Amino acid sequence: MACGDCNAENDGEDMIDAPLRQGEKRGCTDCICCLVFIVFWIGMIVIAGYSLAYGNVLRLVYGYDSYGNVCSQKNEKIENITQSGMDMSDRPFVFFMDIKNPTDSLEICVSQCPNKTLLTSTDIQSYAKETDILLCNYHVAVDDYTEQERGLTGPCPAVVMDSQPILSRCIPNDVQTLAEAQISDIVDFLNASEFISKALMDLYVARWWILGLCLISMVVAFIIMILLHIIAQVIVWLIYVLSIVGSIAGTIALWVTYYYKKQAYEELPSHQQLVLDADNIKTFLIFSICATVFTVILLLVILVMRKRIAFAVELFHQAGKSLSAMPLLLLLPFWTFITLLVFFVYVAAVFVAIAATGEAMLVEKTGFVTYDPPKMVRYFWWYHLIGFFWTMEFILACHQFVIAACVVSWYFTRNKKSFDSPIINSMGVLMRYHLGSMVFGAFIITLVKVPRAILLYIQAKLKGREGSLAQFILRCLSCCLWCLEKILKFINAHAYIVIAIEGRSFCPAARRALNCLISNALRVAAINCVGDFILFLGKLLVVSITALIGVAVLGYNDELHYYAIPVFLACAFAFMVASSYFSVYEMAVDTLLLCFCEDIRTNDGSEDKPYFMESGLMEFVSNSTKKLNSRSKRRRKDDEADGVGVVTPDEVVELKSQPAEVTEEKEEQE
């Protein structure tokens, strides 16, 4: 798919460089991609219409017997199929004659699942007379139960197990029986009816407490994110102290242990000196040397990265200011979540409808009815799966762009005191100009997700049959695709930021973002290392506070059997909420970094081209400028002493146009 554009000016390198193009009219970007996406979605709608028209969803929901009758429904007669077209309105559950082999077993619809174990034909007959639950084939009268064969294909079951309905299927409560039937561990766990019933009862009893804990987690996450720019500096200094003290103390402890062990070993008589003790001492020596090397490297990294880390802390401070000016932006993850939830429901319904297509046909081996979808329908799965990944990534891309556009608008506003929230305007810019770029970025991620899904499908099909080499290759491929997906998502997010700043199409924006990230590699590394750790601590704090409140409130509730289950559910919700909130913060920090770089690139701090950044970030620019000036003076003196000449204004401009990281590194080398 090519990167097309309905405005050719946007693809050139000579496009307007000013941030937000300073009132210049934006152009539509990547229009061809948007048109392809629309055509693809038309195909998805056609597939959904076909599946809903020709698929019988009730057949999957309620199940069907071996004659094609859907349980709990009135059925039409199937040509050449005996005992089809029966009224099963009073028989809502599917019963298997042999649960250990459900694929080849005779299936019938029953009014209720048997609630006791029946071992003999007499027991089955007596149970049918007492409860009116008929467990043999439809044509067999109750009085004839004792005279019928029992087994896989009926007409009567060999053994009837105590069962309960799960998804309208009668599943035995006996975990051992299910294990012998080779059903998954999840189903085995769910069939522990006593535990499940108590857990569900606990969730019902504590439902209002769970809702209260969820609301508390939302409030706590909101407060922590607002205060994050204040406590970020404290956390960074704490990381400094703990890292330095911990590494030095650990290294000293290893060397001291090695010294004492060596002294004790040398004081022993030669006949008491064991080889094992000597190896142990060598091991401590190796660990001590490795710890020393690690400590030295860590101290050097901290020494070199100290200014970058300070810059990361300042970006967190600025991100807090920007989000304080746009508090409604914190609600954006909620609307994104609702959109994704509605889309997931739609996709799940279409997948179910696709699975429910097919005509009734007889299985030669058993003579039972099955529904086999046409071969063409099988390709619908993959088409819809691609559409699922593509649309999901498109929604997330739009989410990231709106956040970036809002933060960009805040950064490049000079009078921030009279700043109005630009959320609606950012959505309008997205809808009007840049939907195609979001589609293109989402498609790139889809190109990686689909092969990953195929590999997972192959692994599931070959489970238990592939050799160790094949298993190793599949896992390596999956790992490589996972890493590639993470890298592409990182680049895409910064490409969306460049699009919000300059209005470029996706390809030039991605190239500009990648160049900026490479030229500011140390700053990016500091922001990601420090920022991710700070955000992780914030998420951990939200979950911890929610858990503590939950344990304090529900721990002494005598009505609950397992109070940990409601607390765990509330903590899971708290983690989701914290991740959603902090994703806004993370995107804001990344946006501010590129805005800072763009501000330095396009402005020089003069009256004609003043910086947009606030005083906190201005300090880092002024320090770099002082170094540039001192460097220029030294070069001028050296050149005058050598008789070469002075530094020209063009050379000074060339120096200032270099990335900040390159300038600082050259200065440190000199």
C-alpha positions as CSV (number, residue, x, y, z in Angstrom):
1,M,0.0,0.0,0.0
2,A,1.5,3.3,-1.0
3,C,1.5,6.4,1.0
4,G,-0.8,8.7,-0.9
5,D,-1.7,12.3,-0.3
6,C,-4.4,14.5,-1.7
7,N,-2.2,17.6,-1.0
8,A,1.2,17.1,-2.7
9,E,2.8,19.9,-0.6
10,N,2.6,17.8,2.5
11,D,5.0,15.1,1.2
12,G,7.9,17.4,0.3
13,E,10.8,18.3,2.5
14,D,10.2,22.0,1.7
15,M,6.9,22.1,3.5
16,I,6.3,24.8,6.1
17,D,8.4,24.0,9.2
18,A,6.6,26.2,11.7
19,P,4.9,24.4,14.5
20,L,1.2,23.9,13.8
21,R,1.9,25.7,10.6
22,Q,1.0,28.9,12.4
23,G,-2.5,29.2,10.9
24,E,-1.5,27.8,7.5
25,K,-4.2,25.6,6.0
26,R,-3.6,21.9,6.6
27,G,-4.1,19.4,3.8
28,C,-5.6,15.9,3.7
29,T,-3.0,13.3,4.3
30,D,-2.9,9.7,3.0
31,C,-6.3,9.9,1.3
32,I,-5.6,6.6,-0.7
33,C,-5.2,4.7,2.6
34,C,-8.5,6.1,3.9
35,L,-10.3,5.0,0.7
36,V,-8.8,1.5,0.9
37,F,-9.9,1.3,4.5
38,I,-13.5,2.3,3.6
39,V,-13.6,-0.3,0.8
40,F,-12.2,-2.9,3.2
41,W,-15.0,-2.1,5.7
42,I,-17.6,-2.4,3.0
43,G,-16.4,-5.9,2.6
44,M,-16.6,-6.5,6.3
45,I,-20.2,-5.2,6.3
46,V,-21.1,-7.5,3.4
47,I,-19.6,-10.5,5.3
48,A,-21.6,-9.5,8.4
49,G,-24.8,-9.3,6.4
50,Y,-24.2,-12.7,4.8
51,S,-23.4,-14.3,8.1
52,L,-26.4,-12.9,9.9
53,A,-28.7,-13.8,6.9
54,Y,-27.5,-17.4,6.5
55,G,-26.1,-18.2,9.9
56,N,-28.3,-19.7,12.7
57,V,-26.8,-18.1,15.8
58,L,-29.3,-19.9,18.1
59,R,-27.7,-23.2,17.0
60,L,-24.5,-22.2,18.7
61,V,-26.1,-20.6,21.7
62,Y,-28.5,-23.5,22.6
63,G,-26.7,-26.3,20.8
64,Y,-28.3,-29.0,18.6
65,D,-28.8,-32.7,18.8
66,S,-27.5,-35.4,16.4
67,Y,-30.6,-34.9,14.1
68,G,-30.1,-31.2,13.6
69,N,-32.8,-30.1,16.1
70,V,-31.9,-26.9,17.9
71,C,-32.6,-27.2,21.6
72,S,-35.2,-24.8,23.2
73,Q,-36.5,-24.0,19.7
74,K,-39.2,-25.2,17.2
75,N,-37.4,-26.8,14.2
76,E,-38.2,-27.3,10.6
77,K,-37.9,-30.7,8.9
78,I,-34.6,-31.5,7.3
79,E,-34.9,-33.5,4.1
80,N,-33.9,-37.2,4.4
81,I,-33.1,-36.8,8.2
82,T,-35.3,-38.9,10.5
83,Q,-36.3,-37.4,13.8
84,S,-35.6,-33.9,12.6
85,G,-38.1,-31.0,12.7
86,M,-39.1,-31.7,16.3
87,D,-40.4,-29.1,18.8
88,M,-37.7,-28.8,21.5
89,S,-39.2,-25.8,23.2
90,D,-39.4,-27.7,26.5
91,R,-35.9,-29.3,26.1
92,P,-33.3,-26.5,26.4
93,F,-30.1,-28.5,27.2
94,V,-27.8,-30.8,25.2
95,F,-27.0,-34.2,26.8
96,F,-24.1,-36.4,25.6
97,M,-24.4,-40.2,25.7
98,D,-20.6,-40.3,26.3
99,I,-19.1,-37.1,27.6
100,K,-15.6,-38.6,27.2
101,N,-16.0,-38.5,23.4
102,P,-18.4,-35.7,22.6
103,T,-17.4,-35.5,18.9
104,D,-18.8,-39.0,18.1
105,S,-21.3,-39.3,20.8
106,L,-25.1,-39.3,20.3
107,E,-26.5,-35.9,21.5
108,I,-30.1,-35.3,22.5
109,C,-32.0,-32.4,23.9
110,V,-33.3,-32.9,27.5
111,S,-35.6,-30.8,29.8
112,Q,-33.0,-30.8,32.6
113,C,-29.5,-32.0,33.2
114,P,-29.3,-35.0,35.5
115,N,-28.4,-34.1,39.1
116,K,-27.3,-37.5,40.2
117,T,-25.1,-40.4,39.0
118,L,-26.9,-43.3,37.4
119,L,-25.0,-46.5,36.8
120,T,-27.6,-49.1,35.6
121,S,-30.4,-49.1,33.1
122,T,-32.9,-49.6,36.0
123,D,-31.5,-46.5,37.6
124,I,-32.0,-44.5,34.4
125,Q,-35.5,-45.8,34.0
126,S,-36.5,-45.1,37.6
127,Y,-35.0,-41.6,37.4
128,A,-37.0,-40.9,34.2
129,K,-40.3,-42.0,35.8
130,E,-39.6,-39.9,38.9
131,T,-38.4,-36.7,37.3
132,D,-39.8,-37.0,33.7
133,I,-36.2,-36.3,32.5
134,L,-35.8,-38.6,29.4
135,L,-32.1,-39.5,28.9
136,C,-32.5,-42.1,26.1
137,N,-33.1,-41.5,22.4
138,Y,-36.4,-39.9,21.4
139,H,-38.0,-43.0,19.9
140,V,-37.4,-45.2,23.0
141,A,-40.2,-45.4,25.5
142,V,-39.4,-45.2,29.2
143,D,-40.7,-48.8,29.8
144,D,-38.2,-50.1,27.2
145,Y,-35.1,-48.4,28.8
146,T,-33.9,-51.6,30.4
147,E,-33.9,-53.5,27.0
148,Q,-31.8,-51.0,25.0
149,E,-28.1,-50.9,24.3
150,R,-26.0,-48.4,26.2
151,G,-22.9,-46.7,24.8
152,L,-21.4,-44.0,22.6
153,T,-24.1,-44.0,19.9
154,G,-27.0,-44.9,22.2
155,P,-29.8,-45.2,22.2
156,C,-29.2,-45.0,26.0
157,P,-26.2,-43.7,27.9
158,A,-23.6,-46.1,29.4
159,V,-23.3,-44.0,32.6
160,V,-25.1,-40.8,33.6
161,M,-23.0,-38.4,35.6
162,D,-24.2,-35.7,38.0
163,S,-24.2,-32.7,35.7
164,Q,-25.0,-29.0,35.5
165,P,-25.8,-26.8,32.5
166,I,-22.9,-24.7,31.1
167,L,-23.6,-22.8,27.9
168,S,-26.7,-25.0,27.5
169,R,-24.6,-28.2,27.6
170,C,-24.8,-30.8,30.4
171,I,-21.3,-31.0,31.8
172,P,-20.5,-33.4,34.7
173,N,-19.5,-32.0,38.0
174,D,-16.9,-34.7,38.5
175,V,-13.5,-33.1,37.8
176,Q,-11.9,-36.4,37.2
177,T,-14.4,-37.4,34.5
178,L,-13.6,-34.1,32.7
179,A,-9.9,-34.7,33.0
180,E,-10.3,-38.1,31.4
181,A,-12.4,-36.5,28.7
182,Q,-9.3,-34.2,28.0
183,I,-11.2,-31.0,28.5
184,S,-9.1,-27.9,29.2
185,D,-8.0,-27.0,32.7
186,I,-10.1,-23.9,32.7
187,V,-13.3,-26.0,32.2
188,D,-12.1,-28.3,34.9
189,F,-11.7,-25.4,37.3
190,L,-15.1,-23.9,36.3
191,N,-16.8,-27.2,37.0
192,A,-15.7,-27.1,40.7
193,S,-19.3,-26.1,41.3
194,E,-18.9,-25.6,45.1
195,F,-16.1,-23.1,44.7
196,I,-17.8,-21.3,41.8
197,S,-21.1,-21.0,43.5
198,K,-19.5,-19.6,46.7
199,A,-17.4,-17.2,44.6
200,L,-20.4,-15.9,42.7
201,M,-22.3,-15.6,45.9
202,D,-19.4,-13.5,47.3
203,L,-19.4,-11.3,44.2
204,Y,-23.2,-10.7,44.6
205,V,-23.0,-10.0,48.3
206,A,-20.0,-7.6,47.9
207,R,-21.3,-6.0,44.6
208,W,-21.8,-2.6,46.1
209,W,-18.4,-2.7,47.9
210,I,-16.8,-3.7,44.6
211,L,-18.4,-0.7,42.9
212,G,-17.3,1.5,45.7
213,L,-13.7,0.3,45.4
214,C,-13.7,0.8,41.6
215,L,-14.8,4.4,42.2
216,I,-12.2,4.9,44.8
217,S,-9.5,3.6,42.4
218,M,-10.6,6.1,39.8
219,V,-10.4,9.0,42.3
220,V,-7.0,7.7,43.6
221,A,-5.6,7.4,40.0
222,F,-6.8,10.9,39.1
223,I,-5.2,12.4,42.2
224,I,-1.9,10.6,41.8
225,M,-1.7,11.6,38.1
226,I,-2.4,15.3,39.0
227,L,0.3,15.1,41.7
228,L,2.7,13.1,39.6
229,H,4.7,16.0,38.4
230,I,5.3,17.1,42.0
231,I,6.5,13.7,43.3
232,A,8.4,12.8,40.2
233,Q,11.5,14.6,41.4
234,V,11.3,12.9,44.8
235,I,11.0,9.5,43.1
236,V,14.0,10.2,40.8
237,W,16.2,11.2,43.8
238,L,15.0,8.1,45.6
239,I,16.1,6.0,42.6
240,Y,19.4,7.7,42.6
241,V,20.1,7.0,46.3
242,L,18.8,3.5,46.2
243,S,20.7,2.6,43.1
244,I,24.0,4.0,44.3
245,V,23.8,2.8,47.9
246,G,22.5,-0.6,46.9
247,S,25.1,-1.3,44.3
248,I,28.0,-0.1,46.5
249,A,26.7,-2.0,49.5
250,G,26.1,-5.2,47.6
251,T,29.6,-5.0,46.0
252,I,31.3,-4.4,49.4
253,A,29.3,-7.3,51.0
254,L,30.4,-9.7,48.3
255,W,34.1,-8.7,48.7
256,V,33.9,-9.0,52.4
257,T,32.3,-12.4,52.2
258,Y,34.9,-13.5,49.7
259,Y,37.7,-12.2,52.0
260,Y,36.4,-14.0,55.1
261,K,35.7,-17.3,53.3
262,K,39.2,-17.2,51.8
263,Q,40.8,-16.5,55.2
264,A,38.8,-19.4,56.8
265,Y,39.8,-21.7,54.0
266,E,43.5,-20.9,54.2
267,E,43.5,-21.5,58.0
268,L,42.3,-25.0,57.6
269,P,44.8,-27.9,57.5
270,S,45.4,-29.2,54.0
271,H,43.5,-32.5,54.6
272,Q,40.4,-30.6,55.6
273,Q,40.4,-28.3,52.6
274,L,37.6,-29.5,50.3
275,V,37.4,-28.9,46.6
276,L,33.8,-27.8,47.0
277,D,34.9,-24.9,49.3
278,A,37.6,-23.9,46.9
279,D,35.0,-23.7,44.1
280,N,32.7,-21.7,46.3
281,I,35.4,-19.2,47.0
282,K,36.1,-18.9,43.3
283,T,32.4,-18.3,42.7
284,F,32.3,-15.5,45.2
285,L,35.4,-14.0,43.5
286,I,33.7,-14.0,40.1
287,F,30.5,-12.5,41.6
288,S,32.5,-9.8,43.4
289,I,34.3,-8.9,40.2
290,C,31.1,-8.8,38.2
291,A,29.4,-6.7,40.9
292,T,32.3,-4.3,40.9
293,V,32.2,-3.9,37.1
294,F,28.4,-3.4,37.3
295,T,28.7,-0.8,40.0
296,V,31.3,1.2,38.1
297,I,29.2,1.1,34.9
298,L,26.1,2.1,36.9
299,L,27.9,5.0,38.5
300,L,29.2,6.2,35.1
301,V,25.8,5.9,33.5
302,I,24.2,7.9,36.4
303,L,27.0,10.5,36.1
304,V,26.5,10.8,32.3
305,M,22.7,10.7,32.4
306,R,22.1,13.0,35.3
307,K,21.2,16.0,33.1
308,R,19.0,13.9,30.8
309,I,17.2,12.5,33.9
310,A,16.7,16.1,35.1
311,F,15.3,16.9,31.7
312,A,12.9,13.9,32.0
313,V,11.7,15.1,35.4
314,E,11.1,18.6,33.9
315,L,9.0,17.0,31.1
316,F,6.9,15.2,33.7
317,H,6.4,18.6,35.4
318,Q,5.3,20.2,32.1
319,A,3.0,17.2,31.3
320,G,1.3,17.7,34.6
321,K,0.7,21.4,33.8
322,S,-0.7,20.6,30.4
323,L,-3.1,18.0,31.8
324,S,-4.1,20.4,34.5
325,A,-5.1,22.9,31.8
326,M,-7.1,20.1,30.0
327,P,-8.6,17.9,32.8
328,L,-11.3,16.6,30.4
329,L,-8.5,14.9,28.4
330,L,-8.4,12.4,31.2
331,L,-11.8,11.1,30.2
332,L,-10.6,10.3,26.7
333,P,-9.4,6.7,27.7
334,F,-13.0,6.1,29.0
335,W,-14.5,6.9,25.6
336,T,-11.9,5.0,23.8
337,F,-12.6,2.0,26.0
338,I,-16.4,2.3,25.3
339,T,-15.6,2.5,21.6
340,L,-13.4,-0.6,21.7
341,L,-15.9,-2.5,23.8
342,V,-18.7,-1.8,21.3
343,F,-16.4,-2.8,18.4
344,F,-15.4,-6.0,20.2
345,V,-19.1,-6.9,20.8
346,Y,-19.8,-6.4,17.1
347,V,-16.8,-8.5,16.0
348,A,-17.7,-11.3,18.4
349,A,-21.2,-11.3,17.1
350,V,-20.0,-11.5,13.5
351,F,-17.5,-14.3,14.3
352,V,-20.4,-16.2,16.0
353,A,-22.6,-15.6,12.9
354,I,-19.8,-16.8,10.6
355,A,-19.4,-20.0,12.7
356,A,-23.2,-20.6,12.6
357,T,-23.3,-20.7,8.8
358,G,-23.5,-24.0,6.9
359,E,-26.0,-26.6,5.7
360,A,-26.9,-29.8,7.5
361,M,-25.0,-32.8,6.3
362,L,-24.6,-36.4,7.5
363,V,-21.4,-37.7,9.0
364,E,-20.6,-41.0,7.2
365,K,-18.9,-42.5,10.3
366,T,-21.8,-42.1,12.7
367,G,-24.8,-41.1,10.6
368,F,-25.4,-38.0,12.7
369,V,-26.1,-34.5,11.5
370,T,-23.4,-31.8,11.5
371,Y,-23.2,-28.3,10.0
372,D,-20.2,-27.7,7.8
373,P,-19.7,-24.1,6.5
374,P,-18.9,-23.6,2.9
375,K,-15.2,-23.3,2.0
376,M,-15.7,-19.7,1.0
377,V,-16.9,-18.9,4.5
378,R,-13.7,-20.1,6.0
379,Y,-11.9,-17.3,4.3
380,F,-14.3,-14.9,5.9
381,W,-12.7,-15.6,9.2
382,W,-9.3,-14.4,8.1
383,Y,-10.7,-11.3,6.3
384,H,-12.6,-10.4,9.4
385,L,-9.6,-11.1,11.6
386,I,-7.5,-8.6,9.6
387,G,-10.3,-6.1,9.8
388,F,-10.5,-6.6,13.6
389,F,-6.8,-5.9,14.1
390,W,-6.7,-3.0,11.6
391,T,-9.7,-1.3,13.1
392,M,-8.6,-1.8,16.7
393,E,-5.2,-0.2,15.9
394,F,-7.0,2.6,14.0
395,I,-9.0,3.4,17.1
396,L,-5.9,3.4,19.3
397,A,-4.1,5.6,16.7
398,C,-6.9,8.1,16.8
399,H,-6.8,8.1,20.6
400,Q,-3.0,8.9,20.5
401,F,-3.4,11.6,17.9
402,V,-6.1,13.5,19.9
403,I,-3.9,13.5,23.0
404,A,-0.9,14.6,21.0
405,A,-2.8,17.3,19.2
406,C,-4.1,18.7,22.5
407,V,-0.7,18.8,24.1
408,V,0.8,20.3,21.0
409,S,-1.8,23.0,21.0
410,W,-1.0,23.7,24.7
411,Y,2.8,23.8,24.2
412,F,2.7,26.2,21.2
413,T,0.3,28.6,22.9
414,R,2.2,31.6,24.3
415,N,-0.4,32.9,26.7
416,K,-1.2,29.6,28.6
417,K,-3.2,31.4,31.2
418,S,-6.0,32.1,28.7
419,F,-5.7,28.6,27.1
420,D,-9.0,26.9,26.1
421,S,-9.3,23.1,26.0
422,P,-8.8,22.1,22.3
423,I,-10.2,18.5,22.6
424,I,-13.1,19.1,20.2
425,N,-10.9,21.0,17.8
426,S,-8.3,18.3,17.8
427,M,-11.0,15.7,17.0
428,G,-12.1,17.9,14.1
429,V,-8.6,18.2,12.8
430,L,-8.3,14.4,12.9
431,M,-11.6,13.8,11.2
432,R,-11.0,16.4,8.5
433,Y,-7.4,15.9,7.6
434,H,-5.5,12.9,9.1
435,L,-7.8,9.9,9.2
436,G,-5.8,8.4,6.3
437,S,-2.5,8.7,8.2
438,M,-4.1,6.9,11.2
439,V,-5.3,4.2,8.9
440,F,-1.8,3.8,7.3
441,G,-0.1,3.5,10.7
442,A,-2.7,1.0,11.9
443,F,-2.1,-1.1,8.8
444,I,1.6,-1.3,9.4
445,I,0.9,-2.8,12.9
446,T,-1.7,-5.1,11.4
447,L,1.0,-6.5,9.0
448,V,2.8,-7.8,12.1
449,K,-0.2,-8.9,14.2
450,V,-1.6,-11.1,11.5
451,P,1.5,-13.3,11.1
452,R,1.7,-13.5,14.9
453,A,-1.9,-14.8,14.9
454,I,-1.0,-17.3,12.3
455,L,1.9,-18.6,14.3
456,L,-0.3,-18.9,17.4
457,Y,-2.8,-20.9,15.3
458,I,0.0,-23.2,14.0
459,Q,1.3,-23.7,17.5
460,A,-2.2,-24.6,18.8
461,K,-2.6,-27.1,15.9
462,L,0.8,-28.7,16.5
463,K,0.6,-28.7,20.2
464,G,2.0,-32.1,21.5
465,R,3.1,-33.1,18.0
466,E,5.9,-30.7,17.1
467,G,9.5,-31.5,17.9
468,S,11.8,-29.5,20.1
469,L,13.4,-27.8,17.1
470,A,10.1,-26.8,15.5
471,Q,8.8,-25.5,18.9
472,F,12.0,-23.5,19.3
473,I,11.7,-22.0,15.8
474,L,8.0,-21.1,16.3
475,R,8.7,-19.4,19.6
476,C,11.7,-17.5,18.2
477,L,9.6,-16.2,15.3
478,S,6.8,-15.2,17.7
479,C,9.3,-13.4,19.9
480,C,10.8,-11.5,16.9
481,L,7.4,-10.4,15.7
482,W,6.5,-9.3,19.2
483,C,9.7,-7.1,19.4
484,L,9.0,-5.7,15.9
485,E,5.5,-4.8,16.8
486,K,6.7,-2.9,19.9
487,I,9.3,-1.0,17.9
488,L,6.7,-0.1,15.2
489,K,4.2,1.0,17.8
490,F,6.9,3.3,19.4
491,I,7.7,4.8,16.0
492,N,4.0,5.2,15.0
493,A,3.2,7.0,18.3
494,H,5.9,9.6,17.6
495,A,4.9,9.8,13.9
496,Y,1.4,10.8,15.1
497,I,2.9,13.6,17.2
498,V,4.8,15.0,14.2
499,I,1.6,14.9,12.2
500,A,-0.1,16.9,15.0
501,I,2.8,19.4,15.0
502,E,3.4,19.9,11.2
503,G,0.5,18.3,9.4
504,R,2.7,15.9,7.4
505,S,1.5,12.6,5.9
506,F,2.5,9.4,7.7
507,C,5.7,8.5,5.8
508,P,7.5,11.9,6.1
509,A,6.3,12.2,9.7
510,A,7.6,8.8,10.6
511,R,11.0,9.7,9.0
512,R,11.1,13.0,10.8
513,A,10.2,11.3,14.1
514,L,12.8,8.6,13.7
515,N,15.5,11.2,12.9
516,C,14.6,13.2,16.0
517,L,14.6,10.1,18.2
518,I,18.0,9.0,17.0
519,S,19.5,12.5,17.4
520,N,18.2,12.7,20.9
521,A,18.8,9.1,21.8
522,L,20.1,9.8,25.4
523,R,17.2,12.0,26.2
524,V,14.7,9.4,24.9
525,A,16.5,6.7,26.9
526,A,16.3,8.7,30.0
527,I,12.6,9.6,29.6
528,N,11.7,6.0,28.8
529,C,13.7,4.5,31.7
530,V,12.8,7.0,34.3
531,G,9.3,7.7,33.0
532,D,8.3,4.1,32.7
533,F,9.5,3.4,36.3
534,I,7.6,6.4,37.6
535,L,4.4,5.4,35.9
536,F,4.9,1.8,37.1
537,L,5.2,3.1,40.7
538,G,2.0,5.1,40.1
539,K,0.1,2.1,38.9
540,L,1.4,0.0,41.8
541,L,0.4,2.8,44.2
542,V,-3.2,2.9,42.9
543,V,-3.6,-0.9,43.1
544,S,-2.0,-1.0,46.6
545,I,-4.3,1.6,48.0
546,T,-7.3,-0.1,46.5
547,A,-6.2,-3.5,47.9
548,L,-5.6,-2.1,51.3
549,I,-9.0,-0.4,51.5
550,G,-10.6,-3.6,50.1
551,V,-9.0,-5.8,52.7
552,A,-9.8,-3.4,55.5
553,V,-13.4,-3.2,54.5
554,L,-14.1,-6.8,53.4
555,G,-11.6,-8.7,55.5
556,Y,-14.0,-8.8,58.5
557,N,-17.2,-9.4,56.6
558,D,-18.5,-12.7,57.9
559,E,-20.9,-13.1,55.0
560,L,-18.1,-13.7,52.5
561,H,-16.4,-17.0,51.9
562,Y,-13.4,-15.8,49.9
563,Y,-13.1,-12.0,50.4
564,A,-9.9,-12.1,48.2
565,I,-12.0,-12.6,45.1
566,P,-13.9,-9.2,45.3
567,V,-10.7,-7.5,46.3
568,F,-8.8,-9.1,43.3
569,L,-11.6,-8.0,40.9
570,A,-11.4,-4.4,42.3
571,C,-7.6,-4.4,42.0
572,A,-7.8,-5.6,38.4
573,F,-10.2,-2.8,37.6
574,A,-7.9,-0.4,39.4
575,F,-4.9,-1.5,37.3
576,M,-6.9,-1.0,34.1
577,V,-8.0,2.5,35.2
578,A,-4.5,3.5,36.3
579,S,-3.0,2.2,33.0
580,S,-5.6,4.2,31.0
581,Y,-4.9,7.4,32.9
582,F,-1.2,7.1,32.8
583,S,-1.3,6.3,29.1
584,V,-2.4,9.9,28.6
585,Y,0.4,11.1,30.8
586,E,3.0,9.0,28.9
587,M,1.7,10.2,25.5
588,A,1.9,13.8,26.8
589,V,5.5,13.4,27.9
590,D,6.5,12.0,24.5
591,T,4.7,14.8,22.8
592,L,6.4,17.4,24.9
593,L,9.8,15.9,24.0
594,L,9.2,16.3,20.2
595,C,7.6,19.8,20.7
596,F,10.8,20.8,22.6
597,C,13.0,19.5,19.8
598,E,10.8,21.2,17.2
599,D,10.9,24.5,19.2
600,I,14.7,24.5,19.3
601,R,14.9,23.6,15.6
602,T,12.6,26.4,14.4
603,N,13.3,29.2,16.9
604,D,16.5,30.7,18.4
605,G,15.1,32.6,21.4
606,S,15.5,36.0,19.8
607,E,12.8,38.7,19.7
608,D,11.8,37.7,16.2
609,K,11.8,33.9,17.0
610,P,11.1,33.5,20.7
611,Y,10.8,30.0,22.2
612,F,7.4,28.6,23.0
613,M,8.7,26.6,26.0
614,E,8.3,27.7,29.6
615,S,11.1,28.7,31.9
616,G,11.6,25.2,33.3
617,L,12.6,23.9,29.9
618,M,14.3,27.1,28.9
619,E,17.1,26.3,31.4
620,F,18.2,23.3,29.4
621,V,18.4,25.4,26.2
622,S,20.3,28.2,27.9
623,N,22.9,25.8,29.2
624,S,23.4,24.4,25.7
625,T,23.6,27.9,24.3
626,K,26.3,28.9,26.8
627,K,28.3,25.9,25.8
628,L,27.9,26.8,22.2
629,N,29.1,30.4,22.8
630,S,32.0,29.3,24.9
631,R,32.9,26.7,22.2
632,S,32.7,29.4,19.5
633,K,35.0,31.8,21.5
634,R,37.6,29.1,22.0
635,R,37.6,28.2,18.3
636,R,37.9,31.9,17.5
637,K,40.9,32.3,19.8
638,D,42.5,29.2,18.4
639,D,41.9,30.2,14.8
640,E,43.3,33.7,15.5
641,A,46.4,32.2,17.1
642,D,46.9,29.9,14.1
643,G,46.2,32.7,11.7
644,V,43.2,30.9,10.2
645,G,40.5,33.3,10.9
646,V,37.4,33.7,13.0
647,V,34.2,31.7,13.2
648,T,31.7,33.1,10.7
649,P,28.0,33.7,11.6
650,D,27.1,30.9,9.2
651,E,29.2,28.5,11.2
652,V,27.5,29.6,14.4
653,V,24.1,28.9,12.8
654,E,25.4,25.6,11.7
655,L,26.4,24.7,15.2
656,K,23.0,25.7,16.6
657,S,21.2,23.6,14.0
658,Q,22.9,20.5,15.3
659,P,20.9,18.2,17.7
660,A,21.4,19.1,21.4
661,E,22.8,15.7,22.2
662,V,25.5,16.0,19.5
663,T,26.4,19.4,20.7
664,E,26.7,18.4,24.4
665,E,28.7,15.2,23.5
666,K,31.2,17.3,21.4
667,E,31.5,19.8,24.2
668,E,32.2,17.1,26.8
669,Q,34.9,15.6,24.5
670,E,36.6,18.9,24.1
